[in-house]
Amino acid sequence: MGRGRARARYRAGAVGGGGLIAGIAAWYGRRVKVVGVEPEGSRALHASLEAGRPVDVTVESIAADSLGARNTGQLVYDIARADVDHVALVPDDAIVAAQRALWGRARLRARFQFRQWRARRARPR
């Protein structure tokens, strides 16, 4: 440990198909707890870990343009199963709230397509 620096106990990463979180997990191994953060409507890695194998999922999320993978590959699945502590699912409403907070506080614009999501939610099912 460096002088006066506390070691991080967790590392988190956004999950689409799982490549980024698998890379983070492969780098850190068991030295820290690695947590994936995945949209509820685009849950390829979470569903695969639940099923015990890579599976296909339906993607319907505000984050579909950037995190909308329909499945996870075998290598990513194997690394995630071994070294990712868990995958947290985030609802679209929380993603929209985070976008607004980023813009309101720091004038940062997140990539998700808010108008498309809003239009999809307004359509009758």
C-alpha positions in Angstrom: 0.0 0.0 0.0 1.1 3.5 -0.8 1.6 6.1 1.9 -1.7 7.3 3.3 -3.8 5.6 0.6 -6.5 3.2 1.4 -6.9 0.3 -0.9 -10.1 0.0 -2.8 -12.2 -3.0 -1.9 -14.5 -2.8 -4.9 -14.2 -2.0 -8.6 -17.4 -1.5 -10.6 -17.9 -1.4 -14.4 -20.7 -1.0 -16.8 -21.8 -4.2 -18.5 -23.0 -4.6 -22.1 -21.7 -7.9 -23.4 -19.4 -8.2 -20.4 -16.0 -7.6 -22.1 -15.1 -4.6 -20.0 -16.1 -6.2 -16.7 -14.3 -9.4 -17.7 -11.1 -7.4 -18.4 -11.4 -5.6 -15.0 -12.0 -9.0 -13.3 -9.1 -10.7 -15.1 -6.8 -7.8 -14.1 -7.7 -7.7 -10.4 -8.6 -11.4 -9.9 -9.5 -11.9 -6.3 -7.6 -8.8 -5.0 -10.8 -6.7 -5.0 -14.5 -7.5 -5.4 -15.5 -6.7 -9.0 -19.1 -5.6 -9.5 -20.8 -5.4 -12.8 -23.5 -2.7 -13.3 -26.1 -3.7 -16.0 -29.4 -2.2 -17.2 -32.4 -4.3 -16.2 -33.6 -4.2 -19.8 -30.3 -5.4 -21.2 -29.1 -8.1 -18.8 -27.0 -10.5 -20.9 -24.3 -11.2 -18.3 -26.7 -11.3 -15.3 -29.0 -13.8 -17.1 -26.1 -15.9 -18.1 -24.7 -16.1 -14.6 -28.2 -17.0 -13.3 -28.6 -19.7 -16.0 -25.1 -21.2 -15.4 -24.2 -20.7 -19.1 -24.3 -18.0 -21.8 -27.9 -17.3 -22.9 -29.6 -14.9 -25.3 -31.8 -12.1 -23.9 -34.2 -9.6 -25.3 -32.9 -6.0 -25.1 -35.2 -3.2 -24.3 -33.5 -0.4 -22.4 -32.6 3.2 -22.7 -29.0 2.1 -22.7 -29.5 -0.3 -25.7 -27.4 1.8 -28.0 -24.3 1.4 -25.8 -24.9 -1.5 -23.5 -27.4 -3.5 -25.5 -25.8 -6.9 -26.0 -28.1 -9.8 -26.6 -25.7 -12.4 -25.2 -22.3 -13.0 -23.5 -19.5 -15.0 -25.0 -18.2 -18.1 -23.4 -14.8 -16.6 -22.4 -16.4 -13.5 -20.9 -18.9 -15.8 -19.0 -16.1 -18.0 -17.7 -14.1 -15.0 -16.4 -17.2 -13.4 -14.9 -18.3 -16.6 -13.2 -14.8 -16.9 -11.6 -13.9 -13.4 -10.7 -17.0 -11.0 -10.8 -18.5 -10.8 -7.3 -22.0 -9.9 -8.7 -23.9 -8.0 -11.3 -26.2 -5.2 -10.1 -29.2 -4.5 -12.2 -30.2 -0.8 -12.7 -33.7 0.2 -13.9 -34.0 2.7 -16.7 -35.6 5.3 -14.5 -32.4 5.3 -12.4 -30.3 5.7 -15.5 -32.4 8.7 -16.6 -32.1 10.2 -13.1 -28.3 9.7 -13.3 -28.2 11.4 -16.7 -30.1 14.4 -15.4 -27.9 14.6 -12.3 -24.7 14.5 -14.5 -26.1 17.2 -16.7 -27.4 19.3 -13.9 -24.3 19.2 -11.7 -21.5 18.9 -14.2 -23.0 19.6 -17.6 -21.9 16.1 -18.7 -24.2 14.5 -21.3 -24.6 10.7 -21.1 -24.9 8.7 -24.3 -28.2 7.1 -23.8 -31.0 8.1 -26.1 -33.6 9.7 -23.7 -36.1 10.7 -26.4 -36.2 7.3 -27.9 -36.7 5.7 -24.5 -39.5 8.2 -23.6 -41.3 7.6 -26.9 -41.1 3.8 -26.4 -42.5 4.1 -22.9 -45.4 6.3 -24.2 -46.5 3.7 -26.8 -49.3 1.4 -25.8 -48.3 -2.3 -25.5 
